[in-house]
Amino acid sequence: MAESSIEKRLGKSKAAKFYHVGMGGFHTALAVEIENIAVLNASGVLSASGVLMSPPGGRSFPPLPEPPRLLIDPSLGRAPADWELFDDFWLVSDRMKRVLETVDREGVAFLRCETRSLGRKPAPDYWLCDVIRILDAIDEEKSKGKILDDGTEYRRYDITATFSLAFKEEAVGSAHIFRPRFWGNIICDQVMKDACRGMRGIRFRDASVW
């Protein structure tokens, strides 16, 4: 079987530089309408502010009564890119999902959304995505920055000041995308960054400099 373009890129990737994964490249808000927001809200899976959140104490999706139904149409404004912030999760395209699954299937979870447009042309498929792997991977001796609430379950790092993260590579192991414990932001390695070349909406920033 011939190698996919993603697999070819993986073979050329260099090891172990780490990046914050976020969203960038757009100056206008995402224009997608959630048509069944009332159903989701009535089921109690939304926060008090109407945000779809992961369950307390872990990552992945709450038990939804039905998939989110999204109206994606040019009349609403900017259509979603391959990687979009969507409440407590990410909204990803089919091709972004394929990249994440190919590189690190165990680190991510997906929930298919129902999509439609106002015209005859079908809306593209989109998925809710969550990075579910949490690793105790921050090397605090080599990192630079202030640790808050040291010694409690609410331990966290002060991101208001300059913060430089170093990681314990033995704790990261073969993972290519994860959330560091007590940090919350998504981190990936060079392999994942290289595999995402050409994806719209995703941004990578060197984790060694906040």
N, CA and C atoms as a LAMMPS dump frame, in Angstrom:
ITEM: TIMESTEP
0
ITEM: NUMBER OF ATOMS
630
ITEM: BOX BOUNDS ff ff ff
-5.0000000000000000e+02 5.0000000000000000e+02
-5.0000000000000000e+02 5.0000000000000000e+02
-5.0000000000000000e+02 5.0000000000000000e+02
ITEM: ATOMS id mol type element x y z
1 1 1 N 0.853 -1.203 0
2 1 2 C 0 0 0
3 1 3 C 0.889 1.252 0
4 2 1 N 0.554 2.234 -0.848
5 2 2 C 1.356 3.447 -0.944
6 2 3 C 1.216 4.282 0.327
7 3 1 N 2.29 4.944 0.692
8 3 2 C 2.264 5.817 1.858
9 3 3 C 1.396 7.039 1.575
10 4 1 N 0.65 7.487 2.593
11 4 2 C -0.093 8.733 2.469
12 4 3 C 0.869 9.903 2.586
13 5 1 N 0.415 11.088 2.163
14 5 2 C 1.266 12.282 2.276
15 5 3 C 1.58 12.589 3.725
16 6 1 N 0.656 12.279 4.633
17 6 2 C 0.897 12.505 6.057
18 6 3 C 2.007 11.593 6.548
19 7 1 N 1.943 10.324 6.175
20 7 2 C 2.952 9.365 6.607
21 7 3 C 4.33 9.724 6.067
22 8 1 N 4.391 10.24 4.836
23 8 2 C 5.668 10.659 4.265
24 8 3 C 6.257 11.812 5.06
25 9 1 N 5.411 12.752 5.475
26 9 2 C 5.894 13.874 6.271
27 9 3 C 6.389 13.414 7.639
28 10 1 N 5.711 12.423 8.23
29 10 2 C 6.128 11.902 9.532
30 10 3 C 7.519 11.309 9.45
31 11 1 N 7.808 10.638 8.333
32 11 2 C 9.111 10.015 8.172
33 11 3 C 10.247 11.008 8.104
34 12 1 N 9.938 12.243 7.73
35 12 2 C 10.972 13.27 7.603
36 12 3 C 11.076 14.166 8.831
37 13 1 N 10.161 13.991 9.799
38 13 2 C 10.114 14.904 10.942
39 13 3 C 11.3 14.713 11.883
40 14 1 N 11.735 15.792 12.457
41 14 2 C 12.781 15.746 13.471
42 14 3 C 12.134 15.664 14.854
43 15 1 N 12.894 15.225 15.833
44 15 2 C 12.345 14.968 17.154
45 15 3 C 12.324 16.214 18.025
46 16 1 N 11.583 16.109 19.052
47 16 2 C 11.516 16.752 20.361
48 16 3 C 11.752 18.233 20.49
49 17 1 N 11.103 19.047 19.735
50 17 2 C 10.894 20.438 20.1
51 17 3 C 9.409 20.553 20.363
52 18 1 N 9.019 21.378 21.348
53 18 2 C 7.625 21.401 21.758
54 18 3 C 7.005 22.775 21.488
55 19 1 N 5.693 22.738 21.203
56 19 2 C 4.974 23.944 20.789
57 19 3 C 3.627 24.027 21.494
58 20 1 N 3.24 25.268 21.838
59 20 2 C 1.859 25.542 22.202
60 20 3 C 1.02 25.48 20.933
61 21 1 N -0.136 24.836 21.013
62 21 2 C -1.041 24.734 19.872
63 21 3 C -2.229 25.656 20.114
64 22 1 N -2.476 26.563 19.191
65 22 2 C -3.591 27.483 19.33
66 22 3 C -4.192 27.798 17.987
67 23 1 N -4.929 28.891 17.938
68 23 2 C -5.608 29.293 16.715
69 23 3 C -5.061 30.635 16.263
70 24 1 N -4.945 30.836 14.98
71 24 2 C -4.459 32.116 14.485
72 24 3 C -4.71 32.273 13.003
73 25 1 N -4.472 33.478 12.539
74 25 2 C -4.58 33.743 11.112
75 25 3 C -5.864 34.402 10.663
76 26 1 N -6.811 34.616 11.584
77 26 2 C -8.084 35.228 11.202
78 26 3 C -8.354 36.452 12.065
79 27 1 N -8.991 37.448 11.473
80 27 2 C -9.315 38.679 12.188
81 27 3 C -10.824 38.862 12.336
82 28 1 N -11.585 37.853 11.912
83 28 2 C -13.04 37.901 12.054
84 28 3 C -13.501 36.667 12.818
85 29 1 N -14.619 36.802 13.507
86 29 2 C -15.124 35.708 14.327
87 29 3 C -15.722 34.608 13.447
88 30 1 N -15.669 33.408 13.965
89 30 2 C -16.295 32.277 13.29
90 30 3 C -17.8 32.482 13.231
91 31 1 N -18.392 32.255 12.061
92 31 2 C -19.833 32.436 11.875
93 31 3 C -20.481 31.076 11.629
94 32 1 N -20.82 30.396 12.705
95 32 2 C -21.501 29.1 12.654
96 32 3 C -22.641 29.152 13.664
97 33 1 N -23.82 28.755 13.243
98 33 2 C -24.985 28.787 14.128
99 33 3 C -25.283 27.382 14.637
100 34 1 N -25.399 27.238 15.963
101 34 2 C -25.781 25.952 16.56
102 34 3 C -27.305 25.911 16.608
103 35 1 N -27.88 25.098 15.751
104 35 2 C -29.339 25.121 15.598
105 35 3 C -30.073 24.423 16.739
106 36 1 N -29.442 23.494 17.42
107 36 2 C -30.127 22.782 18.504
108 36 3 C -29.594 23.18 19.876
109 37 1 N -29.211 24.436 20.013
110 37 2 C -28.668 24.912 21.28
111 37 3 C -29.683 24.775 22.412
112 38 1 N -30.98 24.945 22.106
113 38 2 C -32.007 24.837 23.146
114 38 3 C -32.093 23.41 23.681
115 39 1 N -31.965 22.431 22.798
116 39 2 C -32.007 21.026 23.221
117 39 3 C -30.803 20.703 24.096
118 40 1 N -29.628 21.163 23.677
119 40 2 C -28.418 20.914 24.448
120 40 3 C -28.492 21.6 25.808
121 41 1 N -29.018 22.809 25.825
122 41 2 C -29.116 23.572 27.065
123 41 3 C -30.111 22.926 28.026
124 42 1 N -31.221 22.438 27.487
125 42 2 C -32.243 21.823 28.331
126 42 3 C -31.745 20.529 28.966
127 43 1 N -30.774 19.888 28.336
128 43 2 C -30.265 18.624 28.864
129 43 3 C -29.266 18.824 29.995
130 44 1 N -28.85 20.066 30.233
131 44 2 C -27.951 20.361 31.33
132 44 3 C -26.482 20.146 31.034
133 45 1 N -26.106 19.975 29.774
134 45 2 C -24.694 19.737 29.452
135 45 3 C -23.919 21.034 29.229
136 46 1 N -24.626 22.149 29.142
137 46 2 C -23.953 23.43 28.969
138 46 3 C -23.698 24.077 30.329
139 47 1 N -22.654 24.899 30.386
140 47 2 C -22.373 25.639 31.621
141 47 3 C -23.413 26.737 31.802
142 48 1 N -23.348 27.421 32.935
143 48 2 C -24.299 28.502 33.216
144 48 3 C -24.227 29.607 32.18
145 49 1 N -23.063 29.765 31.554
146 49 2 C -22.903 30.798 30.531
147 49 3 C -23.211 30.272 29.122
148 50 1 N -23.728 29.035 29.028
149 50 2 C -24.11 28.485 27.734
150 50 3 C -22.969 27.894 26.936
151 51 1 N -21.891 27.49 27.614
152 51 2 C -20.712 26.949 26.943
153 51 3 C -20.692 25.434 27.082
154 52 1 N -20.372 24.755 25.999
155 52 2 C -20.23 23.306 26.019
156 52 3 C -18.881 22.963 26.657
157 53 1 N -18.918 22.239 27.778
158 53 2 C -17.72 21.983 28.568
159 53 3 C -17.454 20.485 28.682
160 54 1 N -16.185 20.135 28.921
161 54 2 C -15.845 18.757 29.234
162 54 3 C -16.343 18.432 30.64
163 55 1 N -16.595 17.159 30.95
164 55 2 C -17.075 16.795 32.289
165 55 3 C -16.048 17.137 33.356
166 56 1 N -16.479 17.411 34.585
167 56 2 C -15.533 17.715 35.667
168 56 3 C -14.565 16.557 35.895
169 57 1 N -13.302 16.894 36.137
170 57 2 C -12.326 15.887 36.495
171 57 3 C -11.673 15.15 35.351
172 58 1 N -11.927 15.542 34.139
173 58 2 C -11.309 14.846 33.014
174 58 3 C -11.544 15.581 31.718
175 59 1 N -11.177 14.933 30.621
176 59 2 C -11.384 15.513 29.308
177 59 3 C -12.284 14.594 28.496
178 60 1 N -12.779 15.055 27.402
179 60 2 C -13.688 14.426 26.442
180 60 3 C -15.051 15.089 26.558
181 61 1 N -16.039 14.525 25.917
182 61 2 C -17.316 15.205 25.73
183 61 3 C -18.321 14.797 26.799
184 62 1 N -19.193 15.727 27.18
185 62 2 C -20.274 15.368 28.099
186 62 3 C -21.286 14.487 27.372
187 63 1 N -22.152 13.8 28.093
188 63 2 C -23.165 12.963 27.438
189 63 3 C -24.237 13.826 26.768
190 64 1 N -24.135 13.998 25.472
191 64 2 C -25.05 14.868 24.739
192 64 3 C -26.314 14.102 24.332
193 65 1 N -27.48 14.738 24.399
194 65 2 C -28.708 14.073 23.951
195 65 3 C -28.743 13.872 22.437
196 66 1 N -28.009 14.694 21.715
197 66 2 C -27.9 14.568 20.262
198 66 3 C -26.669 15.356 19.82
199 67 1 N -26.123 15.053 18.655
200 67 2 C -24.941 15.791 18.19
201 67 3 C -25.27 17.266 17.959
202 68 1 N -24.301 18.152 18.125
203 68 2 C -24.518 19.551 17.748
204 68 3 C -24.895 19.649 16.276
205 69 1 N -25.917 20.433 15.982
206 69 2 C -26.339 20.654 14.593
207 69 3 C -25.881 22.052 14.18
208 70 1 N -24.997 22.121 13.21
209 70 2 C -24.359 23.372 12.837
210 70 3 C -24.855 23.848 11.479
211 71 1 N -25.24 25.108 11.422
212 71 2 C -25.551 25.761 10.16
213 71 3 C -24.3 26.493 9.704
214 72 1 N -23.758 26.071 8.558
215 72 2 C -22.549 26.673 7.991
216 72 3 C -22.919 27.225 6.624
217 73 1 N -22.931 28.529 6.501
218 73 2 C -23.379 29.137 5.25
219 73 3 C -22.656 30.467 5.052
220 74 1 N -22.278 30.804 3.801
221 74 2 C -21.578 32.078 3.549
222 74 3 C -22.35 33.306 4.008
223 75 1 N -23.673 33.203 4.069
224 75 2 C -24.466 34.353 4.496
225 75 3 C -24.242 34.703 5.964
226 76 1 N -23.711 33.775 6.732
227 76 2 C -23.474 34.016 8.152
228 76 3 C -22.145 34.699 8.417
229 77 1 N -21.22 34.607 7.454
230 77 2 C -19.892 35.186 7.642
231 77 3 C -18.813 34.154 7.385
232 78 1 N -17.717 34.26 8.128
233 78 2 C -16.57 33.396 7.868
234 78 3 C -16.856 31.946 8.226
235 79 1 N -16.653 31.065 7.257
236 79 2 C -16.832 29.627 7.476
237 79 3 C -15.67 29.08 8.299
238 80 1 N -15.86 27.96 8.972
239 80 2 C -14.77 27.406 9.789
240 80 3 C -13.589 26.944 8.953
241 81 1 N -12.412 27.114 9.512
242 81 2 C -11.192 26.6 8.898
243 81 3 C -11.004 25.153 9.339
244 82 1 N -9.778 24.644 9.224
245 82 2 C -9.527 23.256 9.621
246 82 3 C -9.475 23.086 11.131
247 83 1 N -9.19 24.166 11.847
248 83 2 C -8.986 24.111 13.303
249 83 3 C -9.563 25.373 13.901
250 84 1 N -10.631 25.257 14.672
251 84 2 C -11.318 26.416 15.241
252 84 3 C -11.636 26.16 16.705
253 85 1 N -11.429 27.16 17.528
254 85 2 C -11.845 27.065 18.92
255 85 3 C -13.368 27.023 18.976
256 86 1 N -13.917 26.075 19.749
257 86 2 C -15.369 25.884 19.809
258 86 3 C -15.73 25.564 21.254
259 87 1 N -16.099 26.599 22.03
260 87 2 C -16.353 26.469 23.461
261 87 3 C -15.126 25.855 24.145
262 88 1 N -15.29 24.734 24.849
263 88 2 C -14.169 24.114 25.556
264 88 3 C -13.416 23.121 24.662
265 89 1 N -13.804 23.046 23.396
266 89 2 C -13.246 22.053 22.485
267 89 3 C -12.699 22.733 21.228
268 90 1 N -12.448 21.93 20.215
269 90 2 C -12.038 22.431 18.908
270 90 3 C -12.975 21.869 17.857
271 91 1 N -13.224 22.648 16.834
272 91 2 C -14.009 22.214 15.685
273 91 3 C -13.017 21.958 14.563
274 92 1 N -13 20.732 14.041
275 92 2 C -11.982 20.372 13.061
276 92 3 C -12.625 19.799 11.801
277 93 1 N -11.951 20.035 10.692
278 93 2 C -12.402 19.519 9.399
279 93 3 C -12.051 18.041 9.27
280 94 1 N -12.59 17.412 8.233
281 94 2 C -12.259 16.011 7.958
282 94 3 C -10.758 15.819 7.776
283 95 1 N -10.128 16.733 7.039
284 95 2 C -8.704 16.531 6.766
285 95 3 C -7.848 16.757 8.015
286 96 1 N -8.279 17.674 8.892
287 96 2 C -7.569 17.848 10.153
288 96 3 C -7.729 16.608 11.026
289 97 1 N -8.922 16.04 11.052
290 97 2 C -9.166 14.815 11.815
291 97 3 C -8.249 13.689 11.326
292 98 1 N -8.08 13.568 10.027
293 98 2 C -7.23 12.503 9.485
294 98 3 C -5.778 12.674 9.943
295 99 1 N -5.311 13.918 9.965
296 99 2 C -3.943 14.175 10.419
297 99 3 C -3.786 13.764 11.882
298 100 1 N -4.687 14.212 12.734
299 100 2 C -4.59 13.911 14.164
300 100 3 C -4.664 12.412 14.421
301 101 1 N -5.561 11.736 13.712
302 101 2 C -5.69 10.289 13.886
303 101 3 C -4.449 9.552 13.399
304 102 1 N -3.887 10.006 12.301
305 102 2 C -2.711 9.338 11.753
306 102 3 C -1.502 9.493 12.668
307 103 1 N -1.337 10.678 13.222
308 103 2 C -0.141 10.961 14.028
309 103 3 C -0.276 10.424 15.449
310 104 1 N -1.452 10.601 16.073
311 104 2 C -1.57 10.259 17.501
312 104 3 C -3.019 9.981 17.865
313 105 1 N -3.521 8.838 17.452
314 105 2 C -4.934 8.511 17.658
315 105 3 C -5.315 8.46 19.124
316 106 1 N -4.409 8.01 19.996
317 106 2 C -4.751 7.832 21.406
318 106 3 C -4.84 9.147 22.166
319 107 1 N -4.339 10.225 21.58
320 107 2 C -4.323 11.493 22.29
321 107 3 C -5.548 12.357 22.085
322 108 1 N -6.44 11.95 21.168
323 108 2 C -7.559 12.813 20.794
324 108 3 C -8.87 12.028 20.769
325 109 1 N -9.968 12.75 20.926
326 109 2 C -11.308 12.177 20.817
327 109 3 C -12.114 13.051 19.868
328 110 1 N -13.083 12.44 19.179
329 110 2 C -13.872 13.158 18.186
330 110 3 C -15.361 12.866 18.367
331 111 1 N -16.157 13.861 18.05
332 111 2 C -17.613 13.707 18.029
333 111 3 C -18.125 14.386 16.761
334 112 1 N -18.761 13.619 15.897
335 112 2 C -19.227 14.17 14.626
336 112 3 C -20.39 15.134 14.851
337 113 1 N -20.344 16.26 14.168
338 113 2 C -21.444 17.22 14.183
339 113 3 C -22.308 17.021 12.944
340 114 1 N -23.582 17.333 13.051
341 114 2 C -24.436 17.396 11.872
342 114 3 C -24.303 18.791 11.276
343 115 1 N -24.09 18.882 9.981
344 115 2 C -23.901 20.193 9.345
345 115 3 C -24.852 20.35 8.169
346 116 1 N -25.248 21.589 7.929
347 116 2 C -26.071 21.882 6.755
348 116 3 C -25.823 23.316 6.313
349 117 1 N -26.198 23.618 5.086
350 117 2 C -26.138 24.98 4.57
351 117 3 C -27.538 25.397 4.139
352 118 1 N -27.693 26.655 3.796
353 118 2 C -29.009 27.153 3.379
354 118 3 C -29.318 26.841 1.919
355 119 1 N -28.295 26.623 1.119
356 119 2 C -28.498 26.352 -0.3
357 119 3 C -28.519 24.866 -0.597
358 120 1 N -28.406 24.546 -1.874
359 120 2 C -28.426 23.146 -2.296
360 120 3 C -27.07 22.467 -2.077
361 121 1 N -26.009 23.253 -2.02
362 121 2 C -24.68 22.685 -1.834
363 121 3 C -24.545 22.167 -0.402
364 122 1 N -24.12 20.925 -0.229
365 122 2 C -24.005 20.383 1.131
366 122 3 C -22.904 21.086 1.927
367 123 1 N -23.114 21.175 3.216
368 123 2 C -22.096 21.766 4.094
369 123 3 C -20.986 20.751 4.328
370 124 1 N -19.748 21.215 4.516
371 124 2 C -18.648 20.28 4.79
372 124 3 C -18.821 19.606 6.143
373 125 1 N -18.232 18.426 6.264
374 125 2 C -18.28 17.698 7.533
375 125 3 C -17.328 18.33 8.542
376 126 1 N -17.781 18.416 9.779
377 126 2 C -16.946 18.901 10.874
378 126 3 C -17.147 18.037 12.108
379 127 1 N -16.118 18.044 12.943
380 127 2 C -16.095 17.238 14.148
381 127 3 C -15.705 18.095 15.35
382 128 1 N -16.311 17.817 16.502
383 128 2 C -15.743 18.332 17.739
384 128 3 C -14.525 17.488 18.066
385 129 1 N -13.481 18.134 18.518
386 129 2 C -12.233 17.445 18.845
387 129 3 C -11.784 17.874 20.237
388 130 1 N -11.292 16.911 21
389 130 2 C -10.711 17.221 22.299
390 130 3 C -9.386 16.488 22.435
391 131 1 N -8.399 17.179 22.968
392 131 2 C -7.126 16.548 23.294
393 131 3 C -7.274 15.986 24.702
394 132 1 N -7.317 14.663 24.811
395 132 2 C -7.718 14.017 26.053
396 132 3 C -6.542 13.498 26.874
397 133 1 N -5.355 13.47 26.284
398 133 2 C -4.198 12.963 27.03
399 133 3 C -3.649 14.055 27.948
400 134 1 N -3.503 13.722 29.226
401 134 2 C -2.926 14.64 30.223
402 134 3 C -1.68 13.977 30.803
403 135 1 N -0.55 14.653 30.713
404 135 2 C 0.721 14.09 31.164
405 135 3 C 1.377 14.984 32.218
406 136 1 N 1.973 14.358 33.193
407 136 2 C 2.775 15.094 34.179
408 136 3 C 4.155 15.28 33.553
409 137 1 N 4.239 16.216 32.614
410 137 2 C 5.401 16.278 31.727
411 137 3 C 6.24 17.533 31.868
412 138 1 N 5.824 18.494 32.688
413 138 2 C 6.602 19.724 32.821
414 138 3 C 7.792 19.49 33.751
415 139 1 N 8.956 19.792 33.268
416 139 2 C 10.185 19.703 34.074
417 139 3 C 10.346 21.034 34.815
418 140 1 N 9.921 21.06 36.062
419 140 2 C 9.895 22.319 36.81
420 140 3 C 11.293 22.829 37.141
421 141 1 N 12.257 21.937 37.236
422 141 2 C 13.625 22.387 37.535
423 141 3 C 14.223 23.151 36.36
424 142 1 N 13.872 22.766 35.156
425 142 2 C 14.428 23.407 33.966
426 142 3 C 13.526 24.503 33.403
427 143 1 N 12.26 24.517 33.8
428 143 2 C 11.351 25.565 33.341
429 143 3 C 11.616 26.851 34.109
430 144 1 N 11.203 27.97 33.532
431 144 2 C 11.392 29.27 34.166
432 144 3 C 10.039 29.943 34.315
433 145 1 N 9.699 30.325 35.531
434 145 2 C 8.434 30.989 35.78
435 145 3 C 7.972 30.747 37.2
436 146 1 N 6.85 31.335 37.568
437 146 2 C 6.336 31.272 38.936
438 146 3 C 5.247 30.214 39.039
439 147 1 N 5.367 29.363 40.047
440 147 2 C 4.363 28.347 40.33
441 147 3 C 3.442 28.871 41.421
442 148 1 N 2.135 28.821 41.19
443 148 2 C 1.145 29.298 42.144
444 148 3 C 0.491 28.116 42.858
445 149 1 N 0.072 28.322 44.105
446 149 2 C -0.612 27.288 44.891
447 149 3 C 0.2 26.01 44.938
448 150 1 N 1.466 26.136 45.172
449 150 2 C 2.355 24.977 45.224
450 150 3 C 1.899 24.004 46.315
451 151 1 N 1.861 22.716 45.961
452 151 2 C 1.549 21.689 46.935
453 151 3 C 0.083 21.387 47.102
454 152 1 N -0.786 22 46.314
455 152 2 C -2.212 21.712 46.406
456 152 3 C -2.709 21.149 45.089
457 153 1 N -3.95 20.658 45.104
458 153 2 C -4.533 20.128 43.877
459 153 3 C -4.815 21.244 42.864
460 154 1 N -4.742 22.502 43.308
461 154 2 C -4.987 23.632 42.414
462 154 3 C -3.685 24.252 41.911
463 155 1 N -2.608 23.527 42.059
464 155 2 C -1.302 23.992 41.586
465 155 3 C -1.404 24.449 40.128
466 156 1 N -0.775 25.573 39.822
467 156 2 C -0.798 26.069 38.454
468 156 3 C 0.408 26.968 38.236
469 157 1 N 0.567 27.393 36.994
470 157 2 C 1.719 28.211 36.628
471 157 3 C 1.241 29.613 36.238
472 158 1 N 1.986 30.606 36.657
473 158 2 C 1.633 31.996 36.396
474 158 3 C 1.987 32.349 34.956
475 159 1 N 0.965 32.494 34.121
476 159 2 C 1.212 32.803 32.709
477 159 3 C 1.169 34.306 32.439
478 160 1 N 0.994 35.103 33.502
479 160 2 C 0.985 36.553 33.298
480 160 3 C 2.396 37.09 33.159
481 161 1 N 3.368 36.317 33.603
482 161 2 C 4.777 36.71 33.497
483 161 3 C 5.453 35.844 32.44
484 162 1 N 6.696 36.163 32.147
485 162 2 C 7.452 35.347 31.191
486 162 3 C 7.579 33.933 31.728
487 163 1 N 7.221 32.969 30.913
488 163 2 C 7.283 31.581 31.35
489 163 3 C 7.894 30.756 30.236
490 164 1 N 8.909 30.021 30.574
491 164 2 C 9.583 29.141 29.627
492 164 3 C 9.403 27.704 30.09
493 165 1 N 8.794 26.874 29.241
494 165 2 C 8.508 25.501 29.629
495 165 3 C 9.566 24.546 29.101
496 166 1 N 9.987 23.636 29.961
497 166 2 C 10.81 22.501 29.553
498 166 3 C 10.029 21.241 29.903
499 167 1 N 10.254 20.189 29.163
500 167 2 C 9.459 18.977 29.338
501 167 3 C 10.342 17.777 29.64
502 168 1 N 9.779 16.858 30.417
503 168 2 C 10.448 15.599 30.713
504 168 3 C 10.155 14.639 29.569
505 169 1 N 11.139 14.433 28.714
506 169 2 C 10.897 13.639 27.515
507 169 3 C 10.533 12.198 27.839
508 170 1 N 11.016 11.684 28.983
509 170 2 C 10.639 10.322 29.362
510 170 3 C 9.161 10.241 29.721
511 171 1 N 8.582 11.353 30.232
512 171 2 C 7.153 11.379 30.546
513 171 3 C 6.31 11.555 29.288
514 172 1 N 6.851 12.293 28.335
515 172 2 C 6.135 12.473 27.06
516 172 3 C 6.147 11.178 26.257
517 173 1 N 7.269 10.489 26.254
518 173 2 C 7.36 9.215 25.554
519 173 3 C 7.058 9.358 24.077
520 174 1 N 6.152 8.526 23.576
521 174 2 C 5.811 8.526 22.151
522 174 3 C 4.642 9.451 21.823
523 175 1 N 4.145 10.198 22.82
524 175 2 C 3.014 11.104 22.587
525 175 3 C 3.435 12.269 21.691
526 176 1 N 2.548 12.655 20.784
527 176 2 C 2.811 13.791 19.902
528 176 3 C 1.937 15.003 20.222
529 177 1 N 0.87 14.788 20.985
530 177 2 C 0.006 15.904 21.392
531 177 3 C -0.565 15.572 22.761
532 178 1 N -0.613 16.584 23.659
533 178 2 C -1.056 16.332 25.031
534 178 3 C -1.332 17.65 25.738
535 179 1 N -1.92 17.527 26.913
536 179 2 C -2.09 18.654 27.825
537 179 3 C -1.208 18.394 29.046
538 180 1 N -0.274 19.275 29.373
539 180 2 C 0.507 19.077 30.592
540 180 3 C -0.38 19.248 31.831
541 181 1 N -0.158 18.403 32.82
542 181 2 C -0.889 18.533 34.076
543 181 3 C -0.62 19.901 34.691
544 182 1 N -1.671 20.544 35.196
545 182 2 C -1.634 21.868 35.823
546 182 3 C -1.425 23.009 34.825
547 183 1 N -1.383 22.713 33.538
548 183 2 C -1.127 23.785 32.568
549 183 3 C -2.368 24.109 31.759
550 184 1 N -2.984 23.11 31.131
551 184 2 C -4.244 23.334 30.428
552 184 3 C -4.103 23.563 28.941
553 185 1 N -3.044 24.282 28.546
554 185 2 C -2.842 24.511 27.126
555 185 3 C -2.432 23.226 26.424
556 186 1 N -2.678 23.173 25.124
557 186 2 C -2.304 21.998 24.345
558 186 3 C -0.863 22.156 23.874
559 187 1 N -0.104 21.068 24.005
560 187 2 C 1.286 21.029 23.575
561 187 3 C 1.441 19.929 22.523
562 188 1 N 2.239 20.204 21.502
563 188 2 C 2.574 19.163 20.533
564 188 3 C 4.071 19.184 20.271
565 189 1 N 4.55 18.138 19.607
566 189 2 C 5.966 18.08 19.259
567 189 3 C 6.178 18.438 17.791
568 190 1 N 7.419 18.352 17.356
569 190 2 C 7.763 18.721 15.984
570 190 3 C 7.074 17.805 14.967
571 191 1 N 6.892 16.548 15.329
572 191 2 C 6.25 15.588 14.424
573 191 3 C 4.826 16.036 14.087
574 192 1 N 4.051 16.393 15.119
575 192 2 C 2.683 16.848 14.878
576 192 3 C 2.669 18.165 14.12
577 193 1 N 3.537 19.071 14.484
578 193 2 C 3.596 20.359 13.778
579 193 3 C 3.861 20.155 12.289
580 194 1 N 4.819 19.303 11.979
581 194 2 C 5.145 19.049 10.571
582 194 3 C 3.973 18.416 9.831
583 195 1 N 3.259 17.52 10.497
584 195 2 C 2.134 16.838 9.853
585 195 3 C 0.978 17.787 9.564
586 196 1 N 0.89 18.883 10.322
587 196 2 C -0.211 19.84 10.152
588 196 3 C 0.09 20.922 9.118
589 197 1 N 1.193 20.798 8.42
590 197 2 C 1.525 21.789 7.399
591 197 3 C 0.399 21.876 6.365
592 198 1 N -0.06 23.09 6.095
593 198 2 C -1.138 23.297 5.137
594 198 3 C -2.515 23.377 5.755
595 199 1 N -2.64 23.042 7.047
596 199 2 C -3.929 23.163 7.726
597 199 3 C -4.208 24.632 8.056
598 200 1 N -5.419 25.066 7.798
599 200 2 C -5.792 26.462 8.025
600 200 3 C -6.353 26.651 9.431
601 201 1 N -5.901 27.731 10.082
602 201 2 C -6.451 28.113 11.372
603 201 3 C -5.638 27.676 12.57
604 202 1 N -4.688 26.779 12.379
605 202 2 C -3.9 26.293 13.504
606 202 3 C -2.588 27.067 13.585
607 203 1 N -2.157 27.37 14.812
608 203 2 C -0.932 28.143 15.026
609 203 3 C -0.072 27.434 16.057
610 204 1 N 1.227 27.473 15.851
611 204 2 C 2.181 26.85 16.761
612 204 3 C 3.142 27.91 17.276
613 205 1 N 3.404 27.858 18.573
614 205 2 C 4.33 28.805 19.184
615 205 3 C 5.306 28.044 20.064
616 206 1 N 6.548 28.363 19.959
617 206 2 C 7.602 27.697 20.718
618 206 3 C 7.251 27.683 22.21
619 207 1 N 7.177 26.496 22.801
620 207 2 C 6.798 26.389 24.211
621 207 3 C 7.91 26.819 25.163
622 208 1 N 9.106 26.98 24.631
623 208 2 C 10.195 27.404 25.5
624 208 3 C 10.15 28.893 25.794
625 209 1 N 9.257 29.623 25.109
626 209 2 C 9.063 31.059 25.363
627 209 3 C 7.563 31.326 25.389
628 210 1 N 7.042 31.825 26.53
629 210 2 C 5.597 32.086 26.624
630 210 3 C 5.25 33.367 25.876
